[in-house]
Amino acid sequence: MDKILLPIEYLEEYKHLVGALGENIKTVEVHGISDVQKSILTVLLSKHFAKSVLLITHNDILARKIYEDISNFDPSAAVLLPSWEMVFHKIDARSNEISIKRLKALNSIITKKRVILCASVEALLNRLPKPYIFRTKCLKIKVGDKMPVEDFLAYFSQTGYERVDMIEGCGQFSIRGGIIDFYGPINDNPVRIELFDDEIDSIRYFDLETQRSITKLDMVELFPMREMLLKHEDF
């Protein structure tokens, strides 16, 4: 990819653009470039200034297209924030898949030093909490930590998880004695935590169908299952 990106850095037009942005000019207009060229230019500028970028498009289709282009040039920074799907037969119905994708995008925003966020105007209409609020709800727990069952119950209840008898999908949790199962939006598989009194004795990924352990973990991160975490007066 460097063979594609590097020659552009030597163009006078690119140098002029970098100079204008470096002087903190509030508005800089660029005309006559294709969508792919926009992606290349965005990647170069983001890397040059070591800053995150927000790309706003008029619809989700274009946002996804630009996201895919940027993924080819800068996969570690590319992030897509999809908009909520409209479901007309049920006014309050929302796709769990879309919710998970949005939460993964928010996780990237607050954990990565540099991102290129692609989103449509519609995707940005929903009000979001400030980044530090999400950070306070992202808990990293490891084997040997102490966390009583009551704290797990409070966390999952406050951050949008559904309590069930047995995990069947993302966004659910169950508690059976000292065994806590949950499936968060940023976890590759559902997680099983076993407690010895209040101490975390083991953490494992397990298979959703067989309920058998897959991988032993030393640490796992708890992440919210909903975007809005606090009441209006808390913002």
C-alpha positions in Angstrom: 0.0 0.0 0.0 2.9 2.3 0.6 3.7 2.3 -3.1 0.2 3.8 -3.7 0.3 6.3 -0.8 3.9 7.6 -0.9 3.9 9.3 -4.3 0.9 11.4 -3.3 2.9 13.0 -0.5 5.3 14.5 -3.1 2.5 16.3 -5.0 2.4 20.1 -4.6 -1.4 20.0 -4.0 -0.9 17.6 -1.1 1.9 19.7 0.4 -0.3 22.8 0.1 -3.2 21.0 1.9 -0.9 19.8 4.7 0.5 23.3 5.1 -3.0 24.8 5.3 -4.1 22.3 7.9 -0.9 22.8 9.8 -1.7 26.5 10.1 -5.0 25.6 11.8 -7.1 27.2 9.0 -10.7 26.5 10.1 -12.1 25.5 6.7 -10.1 23.9 3.9 -11.9 22.8 0.7 -10.7 20.1 -1.7 -12.5 19.6 -5.0 -12.4 17.2 -7.9 -11.3 13.9 -6.2 -13.0 10.5 -6.3 -14.3 8.6 -3.3 -11.2 6.3 -3.4 -8.9 9.4 -3.5 -10.8 10.8 -0.6 -10.0 7.7 1.4 -6.3 7.8 0.4 -6.1 11.5 1.3 -7.8 10.9 4.7 -5.4 8.1 5.6 -2.4 10.2 4.7 -3.5 13.2 6.6 -4.5 11.1 9.7 -1.1 9.5 9.7 0.8 12.7 9.1 -0.9 14.6 11.9 -1.3 11.5 14.1 -4.9 12.4 14.7 -8.3 10.7 14.5 -10.7 11.7 11.7 -14.5 11.8 11.4 -15.8 11.3 7.9 -19.5 12.2 7.5 -21.5 11.0 4.5 -25.1 11.5 3.4 -26.0 7.8 3.7 -24.9 4.5 5.2 -24.1 2.9 1.8 -21.4 5.6 1.0 -20.1 5.4 4.6 -19.6 1.6 4.3 -17.9 2.0 0.8 -15.5 4.6 2.2 -14.9 2.5 5.3 -14.0 -0.5 3.0 -11.6 1.7 1.0 -9.9 3.0 4.1 -9.7 -0.6 5.5 -7.5 -1.5 2.5 -5.0 1.3 3.3 -5.2 1.6 7.1 -7.1 -1.4 8.5 -6.1 -0.8 12.1 -7.7 2.7 12.1 -10.8 2.1 10.0 -14.0 2.2 12.0 -17.6 2.1 10.8 -20.5 3.5 12.8 -23.8 2.3 11.3 -27.1 4.0 11.7 -30.1 2.3 13.4 -32.3 0.4 11.1 -36.0 1.5 10.9 -38.4 -1.3 11.6 -41.9 -0.3 10.6 -44.0 -3.1 12.0 -42.7 -2.4 15.6 -41.8 1.1 16.4 -39.4 0.3 19.3 -37.7 -2.7 17.5 -34.0 -2.3 16.9 -31.6 -4.7 15.3 -29.3 -6.3 17.9 -26.7 -6.8 15.2 -26.6 -3.0 14.5 -26.4 -2.4 18.2 -23.4 -4.7 18.6 -21.6 -3.0 15.6 -22.2 0.5 17.1 -20.9 -0.6 20.5 -17.8 -2.1 18.8 -17.2 1.2 17.1 -17.5 3.1 20.3 -15.1 0.7 21.9 -12.6 1.4 19.1 -13.0 5.2 19.6 -12.2 5.1 23.3 -9.4 2.5 23.2 -7.4 3.4 20.1 -5.1 6.3 19.8 -6.1 7.0 16.2 -9.2 6.1 14.3 -10.8 7.1 11.0 -14.5 6.9 11.8 -16.9 6.6 8.9 -20.5 7.5 9.6 -23.6 8.8 7.9 -25.5 11.9 9.2 -28.2 9.6 10.4 -25.8 7.4 12.4 -24.7 10.5 14.3 -28.2 11.8 15.2 -28.5 9.7 18.3 -27.0 11.4 21.3 -24.0 9.6 22.8 -22.4 9.9 26.2 -19.1 11.5 26.7 -16.1 9.2 26.2 -15.1 9.2 29.8 -18.5 7.9 30.8 -17.9 4.8 28.7 -14.4 4.4 30.0 -15.8 4.2 33.6 -18.1 1.3 32.5 -15.3 -0.6 30.8 -14.0 -3.0 33.5 -10.9 -5.2 33.0 -11.0 -8.1 35.4 -8.4 -10.8 35.8 -7.9 -14.1 37.6 -7.1 -13.4 41.3 -9.2 -10.2 41.4 -12.0 -9.9 44.0 -15.4 -9.1 42.8 -18.5 -10.5 44.6 -21.5 -11.9 42.7 -23.5 -8.8 43.7 -21.1 -6.5 41.9 -21.5 -8.6 38.7 -25.2 -8.5 39.0 -25.2 -4.7 39.5 -22.9 -4.1 36.5 -24.8 -6.2 34.0 -28.2 -4.8 35.2 -27.0 -1.2 34.9 -25.3 -1.6 31.5 -28.1 -3.2 29.5 -27.6 -6.9 29.7 -30.5 -9.4 29.8 -30.6 -12.0 32.6 -31.4 -15.5 31.4 -31.1 -19.0 32.6 -28.7 -20.0 29.8 -26.8 -17.8 27.4 -28.2 -18.0 23.9 -26.8 -14.8 22.3 -24.9 -11.5 22.7 -26.1 -9.1 25.4 -27.1 -11.8 27.9 -25.8 -12.9 31.3 -26.6 -15.7 33.8 -25.6 -16.3 37.4 -25.7 -19.7 38.9 -24.1 -19.8 42.4 -20.4 -18.8 41.8 -20.6 -19.2 38.1 -21.2 -16.1 35.9 -21.7 -16.4 32.2 -22.0 -13.3 29.9 -21.7 -12.5 26.2 -20.5 -8.9 25.6 -20.4 -7.0 22.3 -16.6 -6.9 22.2 -16.1 -10.6 23.2 -15.3 -13.2 20.5 -17.3 -15.8 22.4 -19.4 -16.0 25.6 -17.3 -15.9 28.8 -17.6 -18.0 31.9 -16.2 -16.7 35.2 -15.9 -19.0 38.2 -15.6 -17.5 41.7 -14.0 -19.0 44.8 -15.9 -17.0 47.4 -15.4 -13.4 46.1 -12.2 -14.2 44.2 -12.1 -14.8 40.5 -10.8 -18.4 40.2 -10.9 -18.8 36.4 -12.0 -17.1 33.2 -12.8 -19.0 30.0 -14.4 -18.6 26.6 -17.0 -21.3 26.1 -19.0 -22.6 23.1 -22.5 -21.3 22.8 -24.0 -24.5 21.5 -22.2 -27.1 23.6 -21.6 -24.9 26.7 -18.1 -26.4 26.9 -14.9 -24.4 27.6 -12.8 -23.3 24.6 -10.0 -21.1 25.8 -8.6 -20.2 29.2 -8.1 -16.5 29.8 -6.1 -14.5 32.2 -8.1 -11.3 31.8 -11.4 -10.2 30.2 -13.1 -6.9 29.6 -16.7 -6.0 30.6 -18.3 -3.6 28.2 -21.8 -2.0 28.2 -24.6 -3.4 26.0 -26.2 0.0 25.5 -25.1 3.4 24.4 -27.0 5.6 26.9 -25.8 4.8 30.4 -26.8 7.7 32.5 -29.8 10.0 32.9 -30.0 13.4 31.2 -28.9 15.4 34.2 -25.7 13.4 34.5 -24.4 14.6 31.1 
